[in-house]
Amino acid sequence: MQTNFTAEQLADPGTARANEILRSCVHCGFCTATCPTYKVLGDELDSPRGRIYLIKDMLENGKVPDAKTVGHIDRCLSCLSCMTTCPSGVHYMHLVDHAREYIEKTYRRPLGERALRWLLARILPYPGRFRLTLMGAKLARPFRRLVPDARLRAMLDMAPRDIPPPSLNDRPQVFAAEGPRRKRVALLIGCAQRALNTDINDATIRLLRRHGCEVVIPRGIGCCGALTHHMGKTVESHAMAAANIRALMSEVAGEGLDAVVINTSGCGTTVKDYGHMFAHDPLAEDAARVAALAKDITEVMADLGLREPGYAEPLRVGYHAACSLQHGQQIRATPKELLAAAGFTVLEPKDAHICCGSAGTYNLMQPAISAELKRRKVETLEALTPQVISAGNIGCMMQIGSGTGVPVVHTVELLDWATGGPRPPALAAMV
C-alpha cells in the first residue's frame, strides 16, 4: 500500500510504525474470510482491509475522525485472526492499537460512551472495585428489563451467580516447590480474574509446585494494562504495565526468574508485547526482558512435562482456543496436546479460529455483535456433545459459560486435577 506521510508525521514513533504496517498490506483480502465482524455484518469497512483504509486516511491526513470511522474501528474485536491469515505479515495489532490511541486523543465521544468507558477503566482492572460492582449487579439483575441501554444490561448479565471471596493465594508471597526445585517463576495474578474466578490461580499454583516450581507472587503486581490499552488509554495502560515491569524486575534482580507465568491469554498477548509498548521509554530494556520471560502456563507445562496422570476421569473435553492464545501468541497445539496427555478426549469445534465475542470489554461495549458470536461459538461447541468445555482465558470462559449448560473450566484446572489436584469446582454437579 502506498502511503504519503510527511517527515514531520514520521517523527512520531507510533505513526512511523503505522506507516511500516500500512506499506506491508497488499490489499489481497484474505483477512476478510476469517474476520468475525465481517462474517456477521458483511460490510467491507468492518473487515481488517476496510479498517486499514480508514486508519490510513485518518492518520495520513491528520484529521479528527468522524463517528463512522470510529464506529468501524470500535467494532474490531482485536481477535487478530487476520494476522494468522495474512500472507504478507501485516501487524494489524500494532496498527489498530495506535489508531485507538489516536482516536482517544482526538475524538470526543458522546457523553454516554465517555461515561461507560471511564467506568470500565476504573473498575475492571481493580479486583476490589470489580468485586463490589459484581455484587451490586447481582442485586440489580431482577430489574434488568427496566434498564434501557443494552450495554448496561450486558454489565448486569456479567455478574456470576456466586462471587468468590478473595483468595489468600493472590497475596504477595512465595510458594515452595514440591521436591527438588526445577524453576523459579512469577505468576501474573491478573485483575478481573481475581474477582470472577479464584479457582484458576489456585490451580495454577498447585500445578506448578507439583512439577517442581517455586512460585512467586511479586509485591506490586497487578493488571497488565490490556483492558485500558485496547481502549486507547495509553497513559493509564502504560502506568499499570510499568508497575508490573518494576515488580517483576525486582525479582529478576533478586533470586532471579525462569519465567513469568500467565494463565489469562489476553494478558499474555499484551505482556509479550511490552517490548514494543516501551520501545521509546526509559523502561525499554526492562520491558523487553519481561516480555521475553512471559510464558503462557501451557508453554511452561509443556517444557516441564506432565507427571504421570491418572487421577481424573477420561472426560470428553470441548477445547475452545482463545483468540489471544491461538492468534495473539500463536499457541495452538500445546494446550490440546497437554489435555490429551492428561487422559482427556479432546474435541475441537468447527470454525475454531473464530472469536467467541468476549474480547476484553467488547461484550460490554458491543453487546449485539458479541451475542451473535457467542451464539455461533456455543452452537459449534455443543455440537461436539462435550462433558466439559476448556479454555485458557477468563473472558472466553465467562462468555461461553453464559450461553451453555455445559461446565466451562480453565485448561489448567483439568491439568491440575489430572496430576493429583482436586476436581474442578465447576464439575461438582456432574454425575
Buried (B, 14 or more C-beta within 10 A) or exposed (E): BEBEBEEEBBEBEBBEBBBBBBBBBEEEEBBBEBBBBBBBBEEBBBBBBBBBBBBBEBBBEEEBBEEEBBBBBBBBBBBBBBBBBBEEEBBBBBBBBBBBBBBBEEBEBEEEBEEBBEBBBEBBBBBEBBBBBBEEBBEBBEEEEEBEEEBBBBBBBBBBEEBBEEBEBBEEEEBEBBEEEBBBBBBBBBBBBBBBBBBBBBBBBBBBBBBBBBBBBBEEBBBBBBBBBBBBBBEBBBEBBBBBBBBBBEBBEEEEBBBBBBBBBBBBBBBBBBBBBBEEBEBBEBBBBBBEBBBBBBBBBBBBEBEEBEBBEEBEBBBBBBBBBBBBBEBBEBBBBBBEBBBBEBBBBEEBBBBBBBBBBBBBBBBEBBBBBBEBBBBBBBEBEBBBBBBBBBBBBBBBBBBBEBBBBBBBBBBBBBBBBEBBBBBEEEE
